[in-house]
């Protein structure tokens, strides 16, 4: 007796095929019709299985390319995040981007592009060494590449300042206490107030930068009263904020009011 070859159908599909089979015996043509009608189901199942077992992409690379929003919004997510090292060239640099040069992290403060009548353009970059604190300025050829620094951002709450002037923070996830030396936070001190959630930026296990949230709402604790009848456009006056910093505000802002401030630029945004 000879046996006809049987087309392979996954077990789950065979079950459906038998359920669809009528009580009376079907012909070979009818069986083939059933199998053909089930082909879309087979294909969908195979595609779903392939997707389920496909390797997951490296999201850190995507995050690293979006890192230089040069002034992060600091809407401070409650969880820490890591940015992987990735190559960028002179056309991709932005203010606030942290790159690694000779093993040190440098934050780009500003840059300018000089186009030449002949030859490639040149880019001059002013950047700050976040480990040593010094600022340098170098000029690079167009298309020259850099490596972004592999950094970790950890939202942490400011708790107090010790006798030596160091700032103490508490990690929002581990609740561990983190000491940040005074020299590492010089340009941010004026914005930081009790209980504020800041971003601690780690590089190779060390804190290299503290970023105050931006924008942030502060109370105006001291400013001169608005002069009645003063309708001049662009009139501003100094105002002392609840954090101790002084900024320029429009003449209509009064003591005791709340204002939104861009702490990256140190500028008034709006009254709230």
C-alpha atoms as one frame of an Amber mdcrd trajectory, in Angstrom:
protein
   0.000   0.000   0.000   1.389   3.431  -0.915   0.947   6.499   1.228   0.418
   9.968  -0.132   2.732  12.653   1.354   0.968  14.740   3.964   1.452  18.520
   3.966   2.724  19.773   7.367   0.261  21.849   9.337   1.122  23.050  12.888
  -0.817  21.191  15.618  -2.946  24.202  16.536  -3.901  24.666  12.891  -4.740
  20.957  12.430  -7.145  21.258  15.345  -8.930  24.099  13.586  -8.949  22.082
  10.339 -10.641  19.095  11.986 -13.212  21.349  13.588 -14.019  22.784  10.199
 -14.330  19.306   8.636 -17.957  18.351   8.003 -19.404  15.088   9.291 -19.505
  13.499   5.848 -16.233  12.545   4.119 -14.616  15.376   2.135 -12.848  15.027
  -1.135  -9.185  15.801  -1.700 -10.203  19.037  -3.415 -12.238  20.109  -0.399
  -9.310  19.353   1.936  -7.023  21.431  -0.248  -9.522  24.286  -0.153  -9.524
  24.184   3.647  -5.720  24.235   3.763  -5.589  27.134   1.305  -8.089  29.086
   3.394  -5.867  28.597   6.440  -2.673  29.821   4.765  -3.111  33.450   5.963
  -3.414  32.121   9.516  -0.222  30.088   9.110   1.697  33.047   7.694   0.483
  35.367  10.487   1.562  32.830  13.092   5.030  32.463  11.617   5.505  36.244
  11.411   4.380  36.692  15.009   6.814  34.004  16.164   9.678  35.608  14.247
   8.914  38.996  15.810   8.688  37.553  19.306  12.146  35.990  19.098  13.916
  38.767  17.203  16.723  40.584  19.117  15.838  43.846  20.836  17.526  46.996
  19.517  19.881  49.142  21.590  17.728  52.008  22.818  20.728  53.642  24.420
  22.145  54.505  21.013  18.920  56.296  20.103  18.934  58.058  23.459  22.541
  59.081  22.977  21.745  60.709  19.644  18.925  62.653  21.223  21.098  63.622
  24.181  21.993  67.046  22.998  18.708  68.696  23.362  21.314  71.028  24.255
  19.369  72.381  27.181  17.510  69.411  28.654  13.976  70.199  29.785  14.639
  68.669  33.200  11.056  67.727  33.582  13.047  65.274  35.693  11.781  61.799
  35.267  11.859  59.921  38.558  14.102  57.140  37.243  17.751  57.182  36.232
  18.840  56.821  32.611  22.047  55.972  30.780  23.389  57.327  27.491  25.759
  55.123  25.500  28.829  56.331  23.645  28.184  57.167  19.991  30.138  58.972
  17.276  29.075  62.445  16.114  30.720  64.867  13.715  30.965  68.652  13.609
  27.588  68.953  11.863  25.840  67.224  14.805  27.272  69.082  17.778  24.989
  71.235  19.913  25.320  73.355  23.016  25.075  71.168  26.115  26.358  68.020
  24.414  28.911  66.117  26.515  31.744  64.543  24.529  34.798  62.553  25.607
  38.300  63.697  24.679  41.406  61.870  25.926  39.327  60.147  28.598  37.805
  63.344  30.019  34.203  64.598  29.675  33.759  67.991  28.001  30.499  69.931
  27.822  30.052  72.093  24.719  29.309  75.653  25.834  29.218  77.333  22.420
  30.439  76.858  18.870  30.752  78.786  15.617  31.179  77.667  12.016  33.496
  79.596   9.715  32.877  79.020   6.023  35.776  79.559   3.666  35.761  80.577
   0.015  38.056  77.686  -0.717  38.381  74.540   1.290  36.201  72.965   3.952
  34.500  74.944   6.690  35.982  75.007  10.176  34.169  74.738  13.494  35.449
  76.456  16.633  34.172  74.867  19.846  34.300  76.301  23.360  33.943  73.535
  25.934  34.321  72.933  29.648  36.186  70.011  31.201  33.603  68.710  33.688
  36.232  66.909  35.794  38.780  69.703  36.121  36.604  72.773  35.608  38.809
  74.495  33.015  37.463  75.813  29.705  39.216  75.351  26.366  38.588  76.468
  22.786  39.651  74.381  19.786  39.087  74.567  16.033  38.210  71.458  14.010
  37.896  70.616  10.325  34.415  70.042   8.916  33.311  66.428   9.377  35.776
  65.674  12.163  34.311  63.118  14.571  33.933  62.972  18.354  32.676  60.387
  20.829  29.797  61.357  23.105  30.535  60.655  26.756  28.864  57.601  28.274
  27.008  59.201  31.163  24.327  58.226  33.668  21.648  60.644  34.868  20.245
  60.104  38.365  17.417  62.305  39.693  18.317  63.152  43.301  16.858  65.390
  45.994  18.932  68.144  47.574  18.913  67.726  51.360  21.504  70.026  52.971
  24.909  71.742  52.768  27.617  70.524  55.138  30.154  72.659  57.036  32.692
  72.363  54.215  30.219  73.748  51.681  29.585  70.404  50.007  26.054  69.672
  48.844  24.293  66.495  49.965  21.747  64.758  47.740  19.601  61.653  48.167
  19.275  59.264  45.223  15.574  58.978  44.348  15.858  55.248  43.597  18.383
  53.815  46.057  17.845  56.497  48.761  21.622  56.577  49.220  23.270  59.863
  50.181  25.542  61.409  47.551  28.110  64.099  48.368  28.843  66.675  45.664
  31.880  68.887  46.168  31.274  72.624  46.156  33.526  73.182  43.117  31.374
  70.822  41.037  28.257  72.895  41.567  29.474  76.498  41.434  27.330  77.617
  38.489  24.207  75.871  39.826  24.299  76.855  43.506  22.166  79.950  43.067
  19.227  77.903  41.752  19.235  74.994  44.198  16.866  75.181  47.150  15.768
  72.748  49.870  14.009  69.659  48.564  14.671  70.425  44.892  15.016  67.418
  42.566  18.139  67.842  40.445  19.877  65.606  37.922  23.245  64.248  39.043
  25.358  63.378  35.995  27.793  60.483  36.512  30.810  59.657  34.342  32.799
  56.503  35.131  31.267  56.389  38.612  31.924  60.018  39.575  29.547  62.992
  39.689  30.719  65.452  37.047  27.754  67.805  36.897  24.598  68.864  38.728
  21.706  70.157  36.639  18.969  72.167  38.308  15.493  71.659  36.828  14.651
  74.020  33.979  12.273  75.718  33.635  11.413  76.152  37.314   8.935  78.327
  39.221  10.247  80.596  42.005   8.691  83.237  44.229   9.819  86.852  43.900
  10.864  87.765  47.450  12.240  91.222  46.725  11.810  93.772  43.931  10.982
  97.450  43.632   7.281  98.291  43.259   5.897  98.892  39.817   5.840 102.602
  39.003   2.308 103.726  38.190   1.964 105.177  34.749   5.143 103.526  33.516
   4.062 102.021  30.209   7.451 101.989  28.487   8.055  98.849  26.487  10.961
  96.693  27.568  11.215  98.187  31.066  12.835  95.668  33.425  14.028  95.660
  37.018  16.074  93.312  39.240  14.227  90.766  41.357  15.505  88.453  44.095
  14.031  84.959  43.933  13.256  82.536  46.758  16.378  80.516  45.871  18.574
  83.600  46.368  19.334  84.269  42.699  18.735  87.681  41.129  17.296  88.051
  37.632  15.749  90.787  35.500  11.955  90.802  35.343   9.404  93.009  33.552
   8.261  96.105  35.433   4.787  94.702  36.120   6.087  91.808  38.255   5.421
  92.411  41.954   6.935  91.063  45.155   5.254  87.828  46.265   4.341  86.735
  42.741   5.528  83.491  41.140   7.646  83.518  37.990   8.876  80.797  35.667
  12.631  80.920  35.047  14.985  79.294  32.538  17.748  78.222  34.930  20.020
  77.251  32.025  20.127  80.833  30.747  19.208  82.602  33.986  16.306  84.358
  32.286  12.709  85.224  33.159  10.114  83.359  31.061   6.696  84.407  32.348
   4.613  85.241  35.403   2.489  82.352  36.697
